[in-house]
């Protein structure tokens, strides 16, 4: 399994919209579901910092994720640009692979 972790600092007035876009059934997940190799997304909210969120995206493999990004590049870029206004900061925390 291939896992991608992101951290977001969300603008106070856009939290509901952010959650709608990044939740496990949100706009990003709907795009990712175009690939049969997408395994799901988890959205986590920090109990101590109401503007801090993490996402965990799961894919079958790195190759599957890269194939998705290549095939759906335009849609991915458009959604990414649309969501930029929702956050103060976005950081890739890392990419991870399962150890067999």
C-alpha positions in Angstrom: 0.0 0.0 0.0 1.1 3.5 -0.8 0.1 6.3 1.6 0.4 10.1 1.2 0.1 12.4 4.3 -0.7 16.0 4.1 -1.1 18.7 6.8 -3.2 21.8 6.3 -3.7 25.0 8.2 -7.3 26.0 7.2 -8.7 29.5 7.2 -11.3 29.9 9.9 -14.0 31.0 7.6 -13.5 28.1 5.2 -13.5 25.1 7.5 -16.9 23.7 6.4 -15.9 24.0 2.7 -12.5 22.5 3.4 -14.1 19.5 5.2 -16.5 19.0 2.3 -13.6 18.9 -0.2 -11.2 16.8 1.8 -13.4 14.3 3.7 -13.5 10.6 2.9 -16.6 11.2 0.7 -15.5 14.7 -0.4 -14.6 16.3 -3.7 -11.0 15.0 -3.7 -12.2 11.4 -2.9 -14.7 11.6 -5.8 -11.8 12.5 -8.2 -9.6 9.8 -6.7 -12.4 7.2 -7.1 -11.9 7.4 -10.9 -9.1 5.0 -10.3 -9.8 1.4 -9.2 -6.5 1.5 -7.3 -7.6 4.2 -4.9 -8.2 2.7 -1.4 -9.6 5.7 0.5 -9.0 9.0 2.3 -9.1 9.9 6.0 -9.5 13.4 7.2 -8.3 14.1 10.8 -8.9 17.3 12.8 -6.5 18.4 15.6 -8.3 18.6 19.0 -6.0 21.4 20.2 -5.8 23.5 17.0 -9.1 24.0 15.3 -7.5 25.1 12.0 -5.1 22.1 11.7 -6.0 19.0 9.6 -4.3 16.0 8.3 -5.3 13.8 5.3 -4.2 10.2 4.7 -4.7 9.1 1.1 -4.3 5.3 0.4 -3.4 3.8 -2.9 -2.6 0.2 -4.0 0.9 1.3 -5.0 3.1 4.2 -6.0 2.8 3.2 -9.7 -1.0 3.2 -9.4 -1.0 6.7 -7.8 1.4 8.0 -10.5 -0.8 6.5 -13.3 -3.8 8.3 -11.8 -1.9 11.6 -11.6 -0.9 11.2 -15.2 -4.3 10.3 -16.5 -6.3 12.9 -14.5 -3.6 15.7 -14.4 -5.9 18.4 -15.6 -8.7 17.6 -13.2 -6.3 17.3 -10.3 -4.6 20.6 -11.1 -8.0 22.4 -11.4 -9.3 21.0 -8.1 -6.0 21.8 -6.4 -6.1 25.4 -7.6 -9.8 25.8 -6.5 -8.9 24.5 -3.0 -5.9 26.8 -2.5 -8.1 29.6 -1.2 -9.3 27.3 1.7 -5.9 27.1 3.4 -3.2 29.3 4.9 -0.6 26.5 4.5 -0.4 23.1 3.0 2.5 20.7 3.6 3.3 17.3 2.3 4.4 15.3 5.4 5.6 12.3 3.4 4.8 9.3 1.3 4.9 5.9 2.8 4.8 2.3 1.6 3.7 -0.7 3.5 6.3 -3.2 4.6 5.5 -6.7 3.7 
